[in-house]
Amino acid sequence: MTLSPSLVAFRFGYGLPLAAGAPQTAEAMLAALAGPDTMAARFPVPSYDWVHERASDIARNKMAAKTDPTLQTRLEGVHAELKEAGMAALGASVARCVAAPDMFRERLVAFWADHFTVSAGGQDDAIFPYAFVEDAIRPHVAGHFGDMLSAVVHHPAMLRYLDQTRSVGPNSRKAKRRGGGLNENLARELMELHTLGVGASYSQADVRQLAELLTGLTYDARRGYAFDPALAEPGPETVLGKTYDGKDEAPIRAFLQDLARRPETGQHLARKLAVHFVSDDPDPAMVTAMAAAWQAADGALLPMYQAMLTHPAAHAAPAAKARQPWDFLMAALRGLGVKGEDVIAWKRDRLTAVVLQPLRAMGQNWKSPPGPDGWPEALETWITPQGLAERIGWAMRWPAELVSPLPEPKAFAEAVLGDRASPALLWAVVRAENRAEGVGIVLSSPEFNRR
């Protein structure tokens, strides 16, 4: 099915103009998604193993460094390296979005990273959410949901974020020696947010049994991820009507695969994808078709995406969703012709001023969402007087500082909006006092800020 360039760019990507050779049919978009991840190779981000090597170095030597100036100096260098890695990972993430010919992959990575929200605790930890995406999300966006779910639940970033590291089985060896309490955060969010959805057929007893099943999964800076039998609740656990028993992580992995295949999970994921990409109130028939495709494929994600891309409702819905601040900035940078290598060359101050500070001012403090349910989708969350003022301020200031010469405003409007450029907007931009004002009007327009 051939899609209009503006639909591909606005609904499923980061904006016009499309790159040469960019996929413009549902089949080509899915083929690109199933193919090599060229952006990850071109703009690399460190994995958890890289992060852990440095975090472990700090944890092992922290006490000794207090009396050893040479060691203290070396550890300060490691701290600085972790902080710089966080900024470099942000730069790589921006570069991928502005350079990717198959933008659908980048949009899906952002969707799943928000679905499985984690957050950094401080500057040293800023790299953790990026490593989480690199390890647990990005490799699985075109695979099976069960594999992504397992990778997410076992990743140190998720274990830390939802306090699984503090969960102790009530009858575990550790509880008998030193006490400790069961933490239900991961179990609750795993069912409520990540799979079955709010209001699904599970009980508080299921949450507690699952929390007991998950005990043993832990992380600390010295040893990294581990399954610790001393923390694990002994004996079988019954969750959602099925009993799980076995050694170490085996029952946890079995439960996650069962959870990932449940029909309620497919329905929840289908609706959430449809809300994110198409409409805050998606067509129920499209959601049903997406869930059915997912179920028929035993939890494979590509058939669900295909059902969305090819459903008539995905093409007929009006542009009633707001571009979130990240989407707005990525679309603006793409439209201005900023290259991935340009972004990688930016210094910390430039990356902070162009991306981080504006995101915060627009209400989307990057990698620091308000809670484990991620960022809101509703248009009214993002299209506010303050948020619009910040977008207008960015649009009027930064294009002239990022590209030279600025494009002619009418040509720019036609390039970044395509068939969405209204006669009223084109009339306004040709009457702007200068190019900077004309380009700013385009980037501030409703046509640019809605998708």
C-alpha positions, -999 to +999 in steps of 0.1 A: +000+000+000+015+034-011+012+061+016+014+098+010+048+113+019+032+136+044+014+107+061+047+087+063+066+117+076+041+131+101+022+101+114+050+075+114+082+095+112+099+128+122+089+150+093+094+161+057+113+161+035+117+124+031+153+112+025+162+099-010+151+062-011+130+065+020+103+038+022+068+051+012+048+019+012+037-002+042+056-031+028+088-011+023+085+004+058+082-031+073+111-044+052+133-016+064+123-023+100+131-059+096+165-051+080+198-040+095+197-012+121+221+012+103+215+041+126+227+021+156+259+012+138+264+048+125+258+066+158+266+041+185+255+043+222+272+024+250+256-008+263+250-017+299+283-037+299+303-006+292+284+014+318+287-014+345+325-017+340+328+020+351+301+020+377+317-011+393+351+005+393+337+035+413+318+012+437+348-010+444+372+018+450+350+045+465+361+039+501+398+035+493+398+067+473+390+087+504+426+082+515+443+078+482+445+111+462+457+093+431+428+069+431+404+098+439+416+116+408+412+085+386+377+080+399+368+116+392+378+109+356+355+079+355+326+100+369+333+126+342+334+098+315+300+086+326+285+121+325+300+128+290+287+094+278+251+105+288+255+137+267+270+118+238+242+093+239+217+121+237+236+134+207+235+100+191+198+097+197+192+131+180+215+122+151+196+089+145+163+108+143+175+134+119+195+111+097+173+079+095+158+073+061+134+047+078+120+070+105+094+044+116+121+025+135+132+056+154+096+064+163+090+028+175+121+029+196+108+061+213+074+045+217+087+014+234+112+033+255+083+053+268+061+022+273+089+007+294+098+039+311+130+041+332+146+073+346+181+083+356+188+091+393+216+117+387+243+129+364+264+098+367+233+077+359+223+097+328+237+071+305+216+043+321+183+050+303+201+051+269+220+019+276+186+003+286+171+013+252+202+000+234+201-033+251+165-041+258+144-021+234+162-014+201+171-050+193+135-062+197+113-036+180+109-059+150+109-091+169+086-108+195+071-088+223+080-116+248+117-112+240+115-075+246+096-080+278+121-105+292+151-082+283+133-052+299+125-071+332+160-084+335+178-051+328+195-033+357+179+000+347+144-014+352+154-032+384+168+000+398+139+022+386+111+001+401+130-008+433+133-045+426+168-043+441+151-038+475+126-067+472+131-096+496+110-127+498+093-129+532+105-164+537+139-161+519+172-168+535+180-131+537+147-123+554+153-149+580+188-135+587+183-098+584+147-091+576+135-070+546+103-064+528+086-074+496+084-046+470+055-049+446+064-020+422+078-041+394+051-067+397+023-041+396+037-021+367+045-053+348+008-062+347-009-028+348+013-008+325+035-031+305+012-060+295-024-065+306-034-029+312-055-011+338-087-029+346-076-062+333-086-094+351-059-097+377-061-092+415-040-079+443-033-115+451-018-119+416+003-089+422+017-102+455+023-137+441+041-122+411+062-100+434+072-131+453+080-149+420+103-120+409+124-120+441+159-129+434+162-105+405+186-078+416+214-054+408+242-036+426+270-015+412+297-039+422+285-071+407+259-058+382+228-078+373+224-111+393+199-136+404+204-140+441+188-171+456+192-157+491+165-131+482+142-154+464+109-166+480+111-204+482+084-226+467+059-222+438+038-191+431+004-190+414-002-160+392-032-155+369-044-191+376-011-209+368+015-222+391+052-215+385+080-235+401+116-243+393+152-233+399+165-198+399+151-177+370+134-205+350+099-199+365+103-161+360+111-165+323+083-190+319+058-166+334+070-137+312+065-157+281+030-166+292+022-130+301+035-117+268+011-140+249-021-133+267-049-118+246-053-089+271-017-080+265-022-079+227-053-057+231-035-033+255-005-030+232-026-025+201-046+003+215-016+020+230+002+019+196-029+032+178-032+060+203+004+070+199+006+069+162-029+076+149-055+091+173-061+098+209-094+080+203-085+053+177-110+034+156-119+002+176-119-018+144-083-009+138-073-018+173-091-051+170-073-059+137-039-051+152-046-073+183-058-101+161-027-099+139-005-100+170-023-129+185-022-149+152+016-144+150+021-155+186+032-121+198+053-110+169+053-073+165+057-068+127+022-082+119+007-058+145+025-029+128+014-041+094-022-041+105-019-005+117-001+008+086-025-008+062-058-002+080-080+025+064-085+043+097-047+050+099-050+071+067-084+086+072-079+101+107-074+138+108-041+154+121-055+158+156-025+146+176+002+170+189+038+165+181+053+161+215+083+184+222+109+157+212+090+151+180+088+188+173+125+193+177+134+163+157+111+174+129+124+209+130+160+198+128+152+174+099+133+201+081+162+226+085+186+200+069+207+194+101+228+163+095+235+136+120+272+143+119+265+180+126+247+169+158+276+146+168+300+175+164+280+198+187+296+206+221+278+199+254+267+236+256+252+236+221+233+202+227+220+215+260+208+248+246+193+234+214+177+202+228+178+197+266+168+231+279+140+235+253+126+201+261+124+210+297+108+243+290+082+227+268+073+202+295+092+171+285+122+168+307+141+143+286+146+108+302+128+121+333+091+113+328+066+121+356+061+084+365+064+048+353+034+053+329+056+076+308+045+108+289+009+117+284-005+114+249-034+138+250-031+169+227-041+193+255-010+182+276+013+196+249-006+224+232-007+249+261+000+286+262+034+281+279+043+251+256+034+270+225+053+301+236+084+280+241+080+264+206+076+298+190+107+311+209+127+281+196+114+285+161+123+322+160+158+319+174+175+286+165+171+281+127+193+311+120+219+298+144+219+263+130+218+267+092+232+293+069+218+306+046+182+301+058+159+287+032+133+309+014+102+307+037+076+297+011+099+270-003+107+258+032+069+256+041+063+235+010+093+213+018+085+205+054+047+205+051+040+191+016+003+189+010-004+201+046+007+237+038-025+258+039-030+288+016-033+310+047+001+299+060+018+303+026+003+338+024+017+346+059+052+334+053+057+353+020+048+385+039+073+379+068+098+407+073+128+384+069+137+347+063+142+340+100+107+352+108+092+333+078+109+300+088+098+306+124+062+311+113+063+277+095+077+259+126+052+276+149+022+268+127-006+244+136+002+224+104+037+217+117+028+210+153+000+186+146+002+151+132 
